[in-house]
Amino acid sequence: MTSMVVVEGDVLVFEPMFGQRQLVLEEPAMMPGSGEATIEQRRICIVGDEKRVQWQAQYFIPGYTPGMGIVSIETLDSSQMAPCVTSGAPLILMGQRFVARFTPTVPATLSAPPNTPDTLAPSMGRGQFMSQQTLVSAA
């Protein structure tokens, strides 16, 4: 089955729940591209580009004051990678959903005494690419 090739500027959509934490990104999450080829004057995304970016997010837990943290892509799904015939680096495809990680940097704090902070342990969630180009797909 084929899937659209992800290019620089494509948007990532994260599911809001990472365990008990509900995330809201500070700004839209967009992919960088470092591939040699371009589609509509935008570089293609290759495996490894997903590791170059992180996004700031505020998070909420019922009964706690909000906290802050970083969202990143932990692992691409196998449906999101295709061998590239020109450069050797696998292309990133829209595919299914990837695994994402949220790491708190400023913990949410319990509103009532004893004002206990949330743990700084990471929590996992999911996300997907939203490809804006419709010209090139791969399997």
Backbone as JSON Lines, residues from 0, in Angstrom:
{"i":0,"aa":"M","n":[0.84,-1.18,0.0],"ca":[0.0,0.0,0.0],"c":[0.88,1.24,0.0]}
{"i":1,"aa":"T","n":[0.53,2.23,-0.8],"ca":[1.32,3.44,-0.89],"c":[0.82,4.51,0.08]}
{"i":2,"aa":"S","n":[1.72,5.45,0.38],"ca":[1.4,6.55,1.29],"c":[2.14,7.78,0.79]}
{"i":3,"aa":"M","n":[1.61,8.96,1.06],"ca":[2.22,10.2,0.62],"c":[3.59,10.41,1.3]}
{"i":4,"aa":"V","n":[4.54,10.95,0.54],"ca":[5.85,11.29,1.06],"c":[5.72,12.57,1.89]}
{"i":5,"aa":"V","n":[6.35,12.59,3.06],"ca":[6.33,13.76,3.94],"c":[7.42,14.72,3.47]}
{"i":6,"aa":"V","n":[7.1,16.01,3.41],"ca":[8.05,17.04,3.0],"c":[8.15,18.12,4.07]}
{"i":7,"aa":"E","n":[9.23,18.92,4.0],"ca":[9.42,19.97,5.0],"c":[8.2,20.87,5.04]}
{"i":8,"aa":"G","n":[7.81,21.24,6.26],"ca":[6.65,22.08,6.45],"c":[5.36,21.31,6.69]}
{"i":9,"aa":"D","n":[5.39,19.98,6.47],"ca":[4.19,19.2,6.78],"c":[3.92,19.24,8.28]}
{"i":10,"aa":"V","n":[2.67,19.24,8.62],"ca":[2.23,19.38,10.02],"c":[2.13,18.01,10.69]}
{"i":11,"aa":"L","n":[2.46,17.99,11.97],"ca":[2.29,16.8,12.79],"c":[1.11,17.05,13.72]}
{"i":12,"aa":"V","n":[0.29,16.05,13.91],"ca":[-0.84,16.14,14.82],"c":[-0.63,15.1,15.91]}
{"i":13,"aa":"F","n":[-0.57,15.56,17.16],"ca":[-0.39,14.66,18.29],"c":[-1.74,14.43,18.96]}
{"i":14,"aa":"E","n":[-2.0,13.18,19.34],"ca":[-3.2,12.92,20.13],"c":[-3.03,13.65,21.46]}
{"i":15,"aa":"P","n":[-4.08,14.22,22.02],"ca":[-3.92,15.08,23.2],"c":[-3.51,14.35,24.48]}
{"i":16,"aa":"M","n":[-3.85,13.08,24.62],"ca":[-3.58,12.39,25.88],"c":[-2.28,11.59,25.82]}
{"i":17,"aa":"F","n":[-1.39,11.89,26.75],"ca":[-0.15,11.16,26.97],"c":[-0.26,10.6,28.38]}
{"i":18,"aa":"G","n":[-0.8,9.39,28.49],"ca":[-1.12,8.86,29.81],"c":[-2.22,9.71,30.43]}
{"i":19,"aa":"Q","n":[-2.0,10.18,31.67],"ca":[-3.0,11.03,32.34],"c":[-2.85,12.5,31.98]}
{"i":20,"aa":"R","n":[-1.82,12.84,31.2],"ca":[-1.53,14.23,30.86],"c":[-2.2,14.61,29.55]}
{"i":21,"aa":"Q","n":[-2.87,15.77,29.56],"ca":[-3.46,16.29,28.33],"c":[-2.56,17.43,27.84]}
{"i":22,"aa":"L","n":[-2.09,17.31,26.59],"ca":[-1.13,18.26,26.05],"c":[-1.75,19.25,25.1]}
{"i":23,"aa":"V","n":[-1.21,20.47,25.14],"ca":[-1.55,21.5,24.17],"c":[-0.23,22.1,23.7]}
{"i":24,"aa":"L","n":[0.08,21.95,22.41],"ca":[1.33,22.48,21.88],"c":[1.29,24.0,21.87]}
{"i":25,"aa":"E","n":[2.46,24.61,22.11],"ca":[2.59,26.07,22.13],"c":[2.44,26.66,20.73]}
{"i":26,"aa":"E","n":[2.87,25.92,19.71],"ca":[2.76,26.36,18.32],"c":[2.61,25.13,17.44]}
{"i":27,"aa":"P","n":[2.18,25.3,16.19],"ca":[2.03,24.14,15.32],"c":[3.35,23.38,15.16]}
{"i":28,"aa":"A","n":[3.26,22.07,15.13],"ca":[4.42,21.21,14.95],"c":[4.61,20.96,13.46]}
{"i":29,"aa":"M","n":[5.77,21.34,12.94],"ca":[6.07,21.16,11.52],"c":[7.37,20.39,11.36]}
{"i":30,"aa":"M","n":[7.42,19.58,10.32],"ca":[8.59,18.76,10.05],"c":[9.64,19.53,9.27]}
{"i":31,"aa":"P","n":[10.92,19.32,9.64],"ca":[12.01,19.81,8.79],"c":[12.32,18.74,7.75]}
{"i":32,"aa":"G","n":[12.89,19.12,6.65],"ca":[13.29,18.16,5.62],"c":[14.74,18.34,5.27]}
{"i":33,"aa":"S","n":[15.47,17.25,5.15],"ca":[16.89,17.35,4.79],"c":[17.25,16.45,3.62]}
{"i":34,"aa":"G","n":[16.25,15.88,2.97],"ca":[16.52,15.03,1.81],"c":[17.04,15.83,0.63]}
{"i":35,"aa":"E","n":[17.7,15.15,-0.3],"ca":[18.27,15.83,-1.46],"c":[17.18,16.26,-2.46]}
{"i":36,"aa":"A","n":[16.15,15.46,-2.59],"ca":[15.09,15.74,-3.56],"c":[14.07,16.72,-2.98]}
{"i":37,"aa":"T","n":[13.33,17.36,-3.88],"ca":[12.26,18.27,-3.46],"c":[10.97,17.89,-4.18]}
{"i":38,"aa":"I","n":[9.88,18.24,-3.54],"ca":[8.55,18.12,-4.13],"c":[7.89,19.48,-3.94]}
{"i":39,"aa":"E","n":[7.5,20.12,-5.03],"ca":[6.92,21.45,-4.97],"c":[7.83,22.43,-4.21]}
{"i":40,"aa":"Q","n":[9.11,22.4,-4.48],"ca":[10.14,23.26,-3.89],"c":[10.32,23.05,-2.38]}
{"i":41,"aa":"R","n":[9.9,21.92,-1.85],"ca":[10.12,21.61,-0.43],"c":[10.91,20.3,-0.35]}
{"i":42,"aa":"R","n":[11.95,20.3,0.5],"ca":[12.79,19.11,0.65],"c":[11.98,17.95,1.22]}
{"i":43,"aa":"I","n":[12.29,16.75,0.74],"ca":[11.64,15.57,1.29],"c":[12.2,15.29,2.68]}
{"i":44,"aa":"C","n":[11.42,14.63,3.51],"ca":[11.86,14.25,4.85],"c":[12.41,12.83,4.79]}
{"i":45,"aa":"I","n":[13.55,12.65,5.42],"ca":[14.17,11.33,5.47],"c":[14.29,10.9,6.93]}
{"i":46,"aa":"V","n":[14.39,9.59,7.13],"ca":[14.51,9.06,8.49],"c":[15.71,9.72,9.16]}
{"i":47,"aa":"G","n":[15.5,10.23,10.34],"ca":[16.49,11.0,11.08],"c":[16.03,12.43,11.26]}
{"i":48,"aa":"D","n":[15.26,12.97,10.29],"ca":[14.72,14.32,10.42],"c":[13.81,14.43,11.63]}
{"i":49,"aa":"E","n":[13.09,13.34,11.94],"ca":[12.15,13.36,13.07],"c":[12.86,13.51,14.41]}
{"i":50,"aa":"K","n":[14.14,13.16,14.46],"ca":[14.92,13.26,15.71],"c":[15.5,14.65,15.91]}
{"i":51,"aa":"R","n":[15.42,15.5,14.89],"ca":[16.02,16.84,14.96],"c":[15.12,17.89,15.6]}
{"i":52,"aa":"V","n":[13.89,17.54,15.91],"ca":[12.96,18.57,16.4],"c":[12.26,18.15,17.69]}
{"i":53,"aa":"Q","n":[11.88,19.16,18.44],"ca":[11.09,19.01,19.66],"c":[10.13,20.18,19.71]}
{"i":54,"aa":"W","n":[9.01,19.99,20.39],"ca":[8.01,21.03,20.46],"c":[7.62,21.28,21.91]}
{"i":55,"aa":"Q","n":[7.49,22.54,22.28],"ca":[7.06,22.94,23.63],"c":[5.56,22.69,23.76]}
{"i":56,"aa":"A","n":[5.16,22.22,24.93],"ca":[3.73,22.0,25.18],"c":[3.41,22.3,26.64]}
{"i":57,"aa":"Q","n":[2.21,22.77,26.85],"ca":[1.68,22.9,28.2],"c":[0.87,21.65,28.46]}
{"i":58,"aa":"Y","n":[0.86,21.18,29.71],"ca":[0.06,19.99,29.99],"c":[-0.81,20.19,31.21]}
{"i":59,"aa":"F","n":[-1.88,19.41,31.22],"ca":[-2.9,19.54,32.24],"c":[-3.22,18.17,32.83]}
{"i":60,"aa":"I","n":[-3.43,18.15,34.14],"ca":[-3.92,16.98,34.87],"c":[-5.03,17.51,35.77]}
{"i":61,"aa":"P","n":[-6.21,16.9,35.78],"ca":[-7.28,17.4,36.64],"c":[-6.82,17.54,38.11]}
{"i":62,"aa":"G","n":[-7.12,18.69,38.7],"ca":[-6.75,18.96,40.09],"c":[-5.36,19.54,40.25]}
{"i":63,"aa":"Y","n":[-4.63,19.72,39.16],"ca":[-3.25,20.25,39.21],"c":[-3.19,21.59,38.46]}
{"i":64,"aa":"T","n":[-2.28,22.46,38.87],"ca":[-1.98,23.64,38.06],"c":[-1.2,23.13,36.85]}
{"i":65,"aa":"P","n":[-1.28,23.8,35.71],"ca":[-0.61,23.32,34.49],"c":[0.9,23.26,34.63]}
{"i":66,"aa":"G","n":[1.5,22.39,33.83],"ca":[2.95,22.26,33.74],"c":[3.39,22.44,32.3]}
{"i":67,"aa":"M","n":[4.7,22.36,32.07],"ca":[5.27,22.53,30.74],"c":[6.19,21.35,30.43]}
{"i":68,"aa":"G","n":[6.44,21.13,29.15],"ca":[7.35,20.07,28.77],"c":[7.64,20.06,27.29]}
{"i":69,"aa":"I","n":[8.31,19.01,26.86],"ca":[8.78,18.86,25.48],"c":[8.16,17.61,24.87]}
{"i":70,"aa":"V","n":[7.64,17.75,23.64],"ca":[7.11,16.62,22.87],"c":[8.11,16.29,21.76]}
{"i":71,"aa":"S","n":[8.38,15.02,21.57],"ca":[9.27,14.59,20.5],"c":[8.76,13.28,19.91]}
{"i":72,"aa":"I","n":[9.26,12.94,18.74],"ca":[8.92,11.67,18.12],"c":[9.88,10.62,18.66]}
{"i":73,"aa":"E","n":[9.34,9.58,19.25],"ca":[10.14,8.51,19.81],"c":[10.51,7.48,18.74]}
{"i":74,"aa":"T","n":[9.5,6.98,18.01],"ca":[9.71,5.93,17.03],"c":[8.71,6.06,15.89]}
{"i":75,"aa":"L","n":[9.2,5.97,14.67],"ca":[8.31,5.92,13.53],"c":[7.74,4.52,13.4]}
{"i":76,"aa":"D","n":[6.54,4.42,12.87],"ca":[5.92,3.14,12.56],"c":[6.57,2.61,11.27]}
{"i":77,"aa":"S","n":[6.62,1.3,11.11],"ca":[7.23,0.73,9.91],"c":[6.52,1.19,8.63]}
{"i":78,"aa":"S","n":[5.23,1.56,8.73],"ca":[4.48,2.05,7.57],"c":[4.89,3.46,7.18]}
{"i":79,"aa":"Q","n":[5.74,4.09,8.0],"ca":[6.15,5.48,7.75],"c":[7.57,5.58,7.19]}
{"i":80,"aa":"M","n":[8.11,4.46,6.72],"ca":[9.46,4.48,6.16],"c":[9.47,3.71,4.85]}
{"i":81,"aa":"A","n":[10.12,4.3,3.85],"ca":[10.27,3.64,2.55],"c":[11.69,3.86,2.06]}
{"i":82,"aa":"P","n":[12.32,2.84,1.5],"ca":[13.68,3.01,0.97],"c":[13.69,4.1,-0.1]}
{"i":83,"aa":"C","n":[14.73,4.89,-0.11],"ca":[14.88,5.93,-1.13],"c":[15.86,5.42,-2.18]}
{"i":84,"aa":"V","n":[15.49,5.44,-3.43],"ca":[16.34,4.87,-4.47],"c":[17.47,5.8,-4.91]}
{"i":85,"aa":"T","n":[17.39,7.08,-4.61],"ca":[18.42,8.0,-5.08],"c":[19.5,8.29,-4.05]}
{"i":86,"aa":"S","n":[19.15,8.5,-2.8],"ca":[20.16,8.91,-1.83],"c":[20.51,7.81,-0.84]}
{"i":87,"aa":"G","n":[19.72,6.75,-0.8],"ca":[20.0,5.68,0.13],"c":[19.33,5.85,1.48]}
{"i":88,"aa":"A","n":[18.93,7.06,1.85],"ca":[18.25,7.29,3.12],"c":[16.77,6.99,2.96]}
{"i":89,"aa":"P","n":[16.17,6.26,3.92],"ca":[14.74,5.97,3.83],"c":[13.89,7.25,3.89]}
{"i":90,"aa":"L","n":[12.87,7.3,3.08],"ca":[11.92,8.41,3.08],"c":[10.95,8.26,4.24]}
{"i":91,"aa":"I","n":[10.46,9.38,4.75],"ca":[9.37,9.34,5.73],"c":[8.07,9.48,4.97]}
{"i":92,"aa":"L","n":[7.14,8.57,5.26],"ca":[5.82,8.56,4.63],"c":[4.76,8.93,5.66]}
{"i":93,"aa":"M","n":[3.61,9.37,5.18],"ca":[2.51,9.69,6.07],"c":[2.15,8.46,6.92]}
{"i":94,"aa":"G","n":[1.95,7.33,6.31],"ca":[1.74,6.07,7.02],"c":[0.72,6.1,8.14]}
{"i":95,"aa":"Q","n":[0.93,5.23,9.12],"ca":[0.02,5.13,10.28],"c":[0.44,6.15,11.34]}
{"i":96,"aa":"R","n":[0.41,5.77,12.61],"ca":[0.76,6.68,13.7],"c":[2.13,6.34,14.26]}
{"i":97,"aa":"F","n":[2.88,7.37,14.65],"ca":[4.17,7.18,15.3],"c":[4.01,7.26,16.81]}
{"i":98,"aa":"V","n":[5.03,6.79,17.53],"ca":[5.05,6.88,18.98],"c":[5.74,8.19,19.36]}
{"i":99,"aa":"A","n":[5.12,8.94,20.25],"ca":[5.67,10.22,20.7],"c":[5.95,10.16,22.19]}
{"i":100,"aa":"R","n":[6.88,11.01,22.63],"ca":[7.27,11.08,24.04],"c":[7.04,12.5,24.54]}
{"i":101,"aa":"F","n":[6.47,12.61,25.74],"ca":[6.36,13.9,26.4],"c":[7.21,13.86,27.66]}
{"i":102,"aa":"T","n":[8.11,14.83,27.78],"ca":[8.98,14.91,28.95],"c":[8.72,16.23,29.65]}
{"i":103,"aa":"P","n":[8.17,16.18,30.87],"ca":[7.92,17.44,31.61],"c":[9.22,18.16,31.94]}
{"i":104,"aa":"T","n":[9.19,19.48,31.85],"ca":[10.32,20.31,32.25],"c":[9.95,21.14,33.48]}
{"i":105,"aa":"V","n":[8.68,21.54,33.57],"ca":[8.14,22.23,34.73],"c":[6.92,21.41,35.16]}
{"i":106,"aa":"P","n":[6.99,20.74,36.3],"ca":[5.9,19.84,36.66],"c":[4.61,20.58,37.02]}
{"i":107,"aa":"A","n":[3.49,19.95,36.67],"ca":[2.2,20.41,37.17],"c":[2.2,20.16,38.68]}
{"i":108,"aa":"T","n":[1.45,20.98,39.41],"ca":[1.45,20.86,40.87],"c":[0.02,20.7,41.37]}
{"i":109,"aa":"L","n":[-0.15,19.78,42.31],"ca":[-1.46,19.56,42.93],"c":[-1.94,20.88,43.5]}
{"i":110,"aa":"S","n":[-3.18,21.27,43.18],"ca":[-3.71,22.57,43.59],"c":[-3.86,22.73,45.09]}
{"i":111,"aa":"A","n":[-4.26,21.68,45.76],"ca":[-4.5,21.75,47.21],"c":[-3.26,21.27,47.98]}
{"i":112,"aa":"P","n":[-3.14,21.67,49.21],"ca":[-2.01,21.17,50.01],"c":[-1.99,19.65,49.97]}
{"i":113,"aa":"P","n":[-0.87,19.03,49.91],"ca":[0.47,19.56,50.18],"c":[1.18,20.12,48.94]}
{"i":114,"aa":"N","n":[0.44,20.51,47.89],"ca":[1.04,21.1,46.68],"c":[2.12,20.2,46.07]}
{"i":115,"aa":"T","n":[1.81,18.93,45.95],"ca":[2.74,17.93,45.44],"c":[2.93,18.1,43.93]}
{"i":116,"aa":"P","n":[4.2,18.14,43.45],"ca":[4.43,18.23,42.01],"c":[4.22,16.88,41.33]}
{"i":117,"aa":"D","n":[3.83,16.94,40.06],"ca":[3.74,15.75,39.22],"c":[5.15,15.2,39.03]}
{"i":118,"aa":"T","n":[5.24,13.94,38.76],"ca":[6.54,13.32,38.49],"c":[7.12,13.86,37.18]}
{"i":119,"aa":"L","n":[8.42,13.88,37.06],"ca":[9.07,14.33,35.83],"c":[9.31,13.17,34.86]}
{"i":120,"aa":"A","n":[8.76,12.0,35.16],"ca":[8.91,10.85,34.28],"c":[8.19,11.1,32.96]}
{"i":121,"aa":"P","n":[8.78,10.7,31.84],"ca":[8.13,10.88,30.54],"c":[6.87,10.04,30.43]}
{"i":122,"aa":"S","n":[5.99,10.44,29.54],"ca":[4.81,9.64,29.21],"c":[4.73,9.54,27.69]}
{"i":123,"aa":"M","n":[4.11,8.48,27.22],"ca":[4.07,8.19,25.79],"c":[2.68,8.49,25.22]}
{"i":124,"aa":"G","n":[2.69,8.84,23.94],"ca":[1.45,9.11,23.22],"c":[1.64,8.74,21.76]}
{"i":125,"aa":"R","n":[0.76,9.23,20.92],"ca":[0.81,8.92,19.49],"c":[0.61,10.19,18.68]}
{"i":126,"aa":"G","n":[1.02,10.12,17.43],"ca":[0.82,11.24,16.52],"c":[0.87,10.76,15.09]}
{"i":127,"aa":"Q","n":[0.59,11.68,14.17],"ca":[0.62,11.34,12.76],"c":[1.02,12.55,11.93]}
{"i":128,"aa":"F","n":[1.5,12.27,10.73],"ca":[1.86,13.32,9.78],"c":[0.64,13.68,8.95]}
{"i":129,"aa":"M","n":[0.53,14.95,8.6],"ca":[-0.52,15.42,7.7],"c":[0.2,15.97,6.47]}
{"i":130,"aa":"S","n":[0.28,15.15,5.44],"ca":[1.0,15.54,4.22],"c":[0.19,16.57,3.44]}
{"i":131,"aa":"Q","n":[0.86,17.64,3.04],"ca":[0.19,18.7,2.27],"c":[0.32,18.48,0.77]}
{"i":132,"aa":"Q","n":[1.31,17.68,0.38],"ca":[1.49,17.43,-1.05],"c":[0.71,16.16,-1.43]}
{"i":133,"aa":"T","n":[0.21,16.14,-2.65],"ca":[-0.58,14.99,-3.11],"c":[-0.01,14.42,-4.43]}
{"i":134,"aa":"L","n":[1.22,14.8,-4.76],"ca":[1.81,14.36,-6.03],"c":[2.59,13.06,-5.94]}
{"i":135,"aa":"V","n":[3.32,12.87,-4.82],"ca":[4.26,11.75,-4.75],"c":[3.93,10.84,-3.57]}
{"i":136,"aa":"S","n":[3.82,9.56,-3.9],"ca":[3.61,8.54,-2.85],"c":[4.63,7.45,-3.05]}
{"i":137,"aa":"A","n":[4.81,6.64,-2.02],"ca":[5.75,5.53,-2.08],"c":[5.22,4.39,-1.22]}
{"i":138,"aa":"A","n":[5.82,3.23,-1.35],"ca":[5.4,2.08,-0.55],"c":[6.56,1.58,0.27]}
